[in-house]
Amino acid sequence: MSTDPKQPMQITDQMKSEISNFHQQNIQRYQKFLDEVTPYAGYRWFGTIALVILFMIRIFTVKGFYIVTYPKFDPSLELDIAESEIEEGPSLPTKSDEEFRPFIRRLPEFKFW
């Protein structure tokens, strides 16, 4: 291997096999965990409810930032938000005297018709 930082690192067959083995081991560990936990449905529901309650406490203590944290539960929403930020659409007001305008016309109606 070269030590030049400008050269990209070459991935060898040995590295690929090590990565594949590591990935396969993690899959097996995860499946073993799922197999061990499956019979304990009541405990799983209790854990889920406890996590939701902790999440709700976090929302109320931070005072309403659920709009930011909600998309973390839905990856498709997170991707949509990331795309919309790139397009530089309307943004939320940052000062108390600013007005929020969610719909800004790019094309006037008369030009559309």
PyMOL commands that set and color helices and strands:
alter all, ss='L'
color gray80, all
select helices_A, chain A and resi 13-37+41-62+66-73+75-86+109-112
alter helices_A, ss='H'
color red, helices_A
deselect
rebuild
show_as cartoon
